[in-house]
Amino acid sequence: MRRITAALLLIALIALPGCAADEPVVVSREALGTVVSITAYGEDEAAVRTAIDDAFAVMAEIGAPLDVYEPLSDISAFNERPYTAQPLPPYARDVLDAIDELEVADAFSPALYSVTRLYDFEGAQTVPAEADIALALTAADGFVQQEPEHGLFARLKDPDPRLEPGGSLAPGLDLGGAAKGLALDFARESLRANDAVTAALISSGSSTVTLGAKPDGSVWRVGIEDPRDFSRVIAVVGFEGDGALSTSGDYQRYFEAGGERYHHILDPTNGLPARGVRSLTVAGSSLSGLDSDILSTALFVRGPERATRYAAEHGVALVVVDDEGRTLVVPAPEGSGLTVAEDSVETD
């Protein structure tokens, strides 16, 4: 089973003819493997719509090279020659640098492609054998970065033929866990650079970024769904201006076998689905979309205790639903321009 939407916008915004400064234009389209919605304010409706078109074009430009499911993408071409030193695909350096800067390399790895393929979440949905997971982890652990060229290649660490180029467990990069947030960042900057747009919100469901303050002075409101009852909103995040939010959950891509849920958020240390959390949302006024995308996954893997400690130390807000259904909220620092309120709202 798969569910893409992880955050629900509570604001019901409708584009009206004439587009006064306090009336938004809302456009939703398929993009980045999901449905992306852009809500933008400005006095000239035609100019705002053109800016939104440009933002969608930017998202496509950023996402295309990193689409591991597209055989002709740059990342797919890179994965065809994993044992050959080669330049990183476009924008991959942004992701790797962010992982290092956020200090979450232990819990977020873009090198788990061979491990993820074992589960085949989009197809056969298979529980892998322990030995296969262990072998796939050796592939994930084989990547070496070259400096100063910033090249990357994998080192063959086991003679098993499945690790050879073209083998079923050959190493590869999958930046999908961060590419969406990165694309939203570039789209937001595209809107920021356009004088026709005064404020905007871009949401891909699981990730949201905001730009500026709404003309009427109200906050941008984003609701967090109950991971076991999508008709309920358990918390509402409010942004006064710029900010970013991402949610990771065990309900987005998963299957059940033997009474156990196998989801796509894998722990890099053992190749198994991370346990202890049903959903985790991270939000911050100073976070980029890329940062929030990476952090929601990494802190999900680390579990509630370590996640809340990280949030408190780094001044970000957190909404965690643990594996027993309990909700834990870490509020944003005072004066950060971000609020988190626990709620219980039934939605259609």
C-alpha positions in Angstrom: 0.0 0.0 0.0 1.1 3.5 -0.7 0.0 6.9 0.6 1.8 10.0 -0.6 0.0 12.8 1.3 1.5 13.2 4.8 0.5 16.7 5.6 -2.9 18.3 5.0 -3.3 22.0 4.3 -6.0 23.4 6.5 -6.4 26.6 4.5 -9.1 26.4 1.9 -7.9 28.8 -0.8 -9.8 29.4 -4.0 -8.4 31.4 -7.0 -10.9 34.1 -7.8 -11.2 36.2 -11.0 -9.3 39.5 -10.8 -6.8 38.3 -8.2 -6.7 41.1 -5.7 -3.7 41.3 -3.5 -5.4 39.3 -0.7 -6.9 36.6 -3.0 -4.5 33.8 -3.9 -4.0 31.9 -7.1 -4.0 28.1 -6.4 -2.6 25.7 -9.0 -2.2 21.9 -8.4 -0.3 19.6 -10.8 1.4 16.3 -10.9 5.1 16.8 -10.2 7.9 15.1 -8.4 6.0 11.8 -8.4 3.0 13.3 -6.5 0.6 16.2 -6.7 2.2 19.6 -5.9 0.1 22.6 -5.0 1.2 26.2 -5.2 -0.7 29.0 -3.5 0.6 32.4 -4.5 -0.5 36.0 -3.8 0.0 39.0 -6.1 -2.0 41.8 -7.6 -1.7 40.7 -11.2 -3.4 37.3 -11.7 -1.9 36.6 -15.1 1.6 37.5 -13.9 1.2 35.3 -10.8 0.1 32.4 -12.9 3.1 32.9 -15.1 5.3 32.8 -12.0 3.7 29.6 -10.9 4.3 28.0 -14.3 8.0 29.0 -14.0 8.1 27.5 -10.5 6.8 24.2 -11.8 9.3 24.2 -14.6 12.1 24.7 -12.1 10.8 21.8 -10.0 10.9 19.6 -13.1 14.5 20.7 -13.9 15.7 19.9 -10.4 13.8 16.6 -10.0 14.6 15.0 -13.3 18.3 14.3 -12.9 17.7 12.7 -9.5 14.8 10.5 -10.5 16.1 7.0 -9.9 13.0 5.4 -11.4 13.7 7.2 -14.8 16.1 5.0 -16.8 17.5 8.0 -18.7 18.1 10.3 -15.7 21.5 11.3 -14.6 21.3 9.3 -11.4 20.3 6.2 -13.3 23.3 6.7 -15.6 25.5 7.1 -12.6 24.2 3.8 -11.1 25.0 1.9 -14.3 28.7 2.4 -13.6 29.0 2.4 -9.8 32.6 1.1 -9.6 33.9 3.8 -12.0 35.0 7.2 -10.6 32.6 9.8 -12.0 31.2 13.2 -11.3 28.2 13.4 -9.1 24.8 13.9 -10.8 23.5 17.5 -10.8 22.4 18.7 -7.4 23.6 15.5 -5.6 26.3 17.6 -3.9 23.6 19.8 -2.4 22.1 16.7 -0.7 25.4 15.2 0.5 26.5 18.5 1.9 23.2 19.0 3.7 23.5 15.5 5.3 26.9 16.4 6.7 25.9 19.9 7.9 22.8 18.5 9.7 25.0 15.8 11.2 22.6 12.9 10.5 24.8 10.6 8.3 24.2 7.8 10.7 20.4 7.9 10.1 20.1 9.1 6.5 21.9 7.3 3.7 21.4 8.0 -0.1 23.4 4.7 -0.7 20.6 2.3 0.3 19.4 1.7 -3.2 20.4 -1.9 -3.3 18.8 -2.5 0.1 15.5 -0.9 -0.9 15.3 -2.9 -4.1 15.3 -6.1 -2.0 11.9 -5.1 -0.5 10.5 -4.1 -3.9 7.8 -1.8 -2.3 6.3 -0.9 -5.6 6.2 -4.5 -6.9 6.4 -8.0 -5.3 6.8 -6.6 -1.7 9.2 -9.1 -0.4 10.7 -9.6 3.1 14.4 -10.1 2.3 16.6 -12.7 3.8 19.0 -11.5 6.5 22.0 -12.6 4.4 20.8 -10.6 1.4 20.3 -7.5 3.5 23.8 -7.9 4.9 25.3 -8.3 1.4 23.3 -5.2 0.2 24.6 -3.2 3.1 28.2 -4.0 2.0 27.3 -2.4 -1.3 25.9 0.7 0.4 29.0 1.0 2.5 31.3 0.8 -0.5 31.0 4.4 -1.7 34.1 6.6 -1.7 34.3 10.3 -2.4 37.2 11.8 -4.3 38.5 15.3 -3.5 38.9 17.9 -4.8 37.1 16.7 -7.9 34.0 15.7 -5.9 33.8 12.5 -7.8 32.2 9.4 -6.4 32.6 5.7 -6.9 31.9 2.4 -5.1 34.5 -0.1 -3.9 33.7 -3.7 -4.4 33.9 -5.2 -0.9 32.7 -8.8 -1.6 33.3 -11.2 -4.5 29.6 -12.1 -4.7 28.5 -11.7 -8.4 25.3 -10.0 -7.4 27.5 -6.9 -6.4 29.0 -6.7 -9.9 27.8 -4.0 -12.3 24.4 -5.1 -13.5 24.0 -7.5 -10.6 20.8 -7.5 -8.6 22.6 -5.9 -5.5 25.0 -3.6 -7.3 25.4 -0.4 -5.4 23.6 2.7 -6.4 22.5 6.1 -5.2 18.9 7.1 -4.5 18.4 10.7 -3.5 14.6 10.5 -3.5 14.4 11.0 0.2 15.7 14.6 -0.2 15.1 15.6 -3.9 11.5 16.7 -3.3 12.5 19.2 -0.6 15.4 20.4 -2.8 13.0 21.0 -5.7 10.6 22.9 -3.5 13.5 25.2 -2.4 14.4 26.1 -6.0 10.7 26.6 -6.8 10.3 29.0 -3.8 13.4 31.0 -4.9 11.9 31.2 -8.4 8.8 32.7 -6.9 10.8 35.0 -4.6 12.7 36.4 -7.6 9.5 37.3 -9.4 8.1 40.7 -8.5 4.6 39.6 -9.3 4.5 37.3 -6.2 4.2 38.7 -2.7 3.8 35.5 -0.7 3.4 31.8 -1.5 3.1 28.3 -0.2 4.3 25.2 -2.0 3.2 21.8 -0.8 3.9 18.3 -2.1 1.9 16.7 0.6 4.7 15.3 2.7 6.8 18.5 2.4 5.8 22.2 2.4 7.7 25.5 2.1 6.3 29.0 2.7 7.4 32.3 1.3 6.7 35.6 3.0 3.7 36.6 5.0 0.1 36.4 3.9 -1.4 39.7 2.9 -4.1 39.6 5.6 -1.6 39.0 8.3 -2.8 35.5 9.2 -0.4 32.6 9.5 0.1 29.8 7.0 -1.5 26.7 8.6 -0.5 23.2 7.9 -2.2 20.3 9.6 -0.5 17.0 10.5 -2.6 13.9 10.0 -3.1 11.0 12.4 -1.0 8.2 10.8 -3.7 5.7 11.5 -6.8 7.8 10.9 -6.3 10.2 8.0 -9.6 12.0 8.8 -8.0 13.4 12.0 -5.6 16.3 12.3 -3.5 15.9 15.4 -1.5 19.1 15.3 -1.4 22.4 13.4 1.8 24.2 12.5 1.6 27.9 11.8 4.2 29.9 9.9 4.3 33.7 10.0 6.6 33.9 7.1 9.3 31.7 5.5 9.6 28.2 6.7 9.6 24.5 5.8 7.9 21.3 7.1 8.3 17.7 6.2 6.6 14.5 7.4 7.9 10.9 7.2 5.6 8.1 8.1 5.4 4.3 8.1 2.2 4.5 6.0 3.5 6.1 2.9 5.1 3.1 1.2 4.6 -0.2 3.0 3.3 -3.7 3.0 2.4 -6.2 5.8 3.7 -9.7 6.2 3.4 -12.1 9.1 1.6 -9.5 11.1 4.4 -6.9 10.8 4.5 -3.7 8.8 7.5 -3.3 6.4 7.9 0.3 5.4 10.4 2.2 3.2 12.2 4.2 5.9 15.1 1.9 6.5 17.7 2.2 9.2 21.2 2.4 7.5 22.8 0.5 10.3 20.9 -2.8 9.7 18.8 -2.4 6.5 15.5 -2.9 8.4 12.5 -0.6 8.6 13.0 1.8 11.5 10.9 1.0 14.5 9.4 3.1 17.3 7.7 5.8 15.3 4.5 5.9 13.1 5.1 9.4 11.8 7.4 12.3 12.5 7.1 15.9 11.3 9.8 18.5 11.6 9.3 22.2 11.0 11.4 25.3 11.3 11.3 28.9 10.1 15.0 28.7 9.4 14.9 25.3 7.7 15.1 24.8 4.0 12.9 22.3 2.3 15.9 20.1 1.7 16.8 20.3 5.4 13.3 19.4 6.6 13.1 16.5 4.1 16.3 15.0 5.3 15.6 15.6 9.0 12.1 14.0 9.0 13.6 10.8 7.7 16.7 10.9 9.8 14.9 11.7 13.1 12.3 9.0 12.3 15.1 6.5 12.1 16.7 7.7 15.4 13.5 7.3 17.3 11.5 9.5 19.7 14.1 10.1 22.4 17.0 11.0 20.1 14.7 13.0 17.8 13.3 15.2 20.6 16.8 15.8 21.9 18.0 16.9 18.4 15.0 19.1 18.0 15.6 20.9 21.3 19.3 21.3 20.6 18.8 22.7 17.1 15.7 24.9 17.7 13.3 23.1 15.4 9.7 22.0 16.1 8.7 18.3 16.1 5.5 16.3 16.1 6.1 12.6 16.7 3.5 9.8 16.9 5.2 6.8 18.4 4.5 3.1 17.8 1.8 3.1 20.5 0.0 6.1 19.0 1.1 8.6 21.6 1.8 12.2 20.3 4.8 14.1 21.4 5.3 17.8 20.5 8.5 19.7 20.7 7.5 23.4 20.3 9.5 25.9 18.3 11.5 28.5 20.2 9.7 31.6 21.2 10.0 34.4 18.6 10.9 32.0 15.8 7.8 32.8 13.8 6.5 29.3 14.1 3.9 27.8 16.3 2.7 24.2 16.9 -0.7 23.5 18.5 -2.1 20.1 19.2 -5.5 19.6 17.7 -8.2 17.1 16.9 -10.0 17.9 13.7 -12.1 15.7 11.6 -11.7 16.2 7.9 -13.7 15.0 4.9 
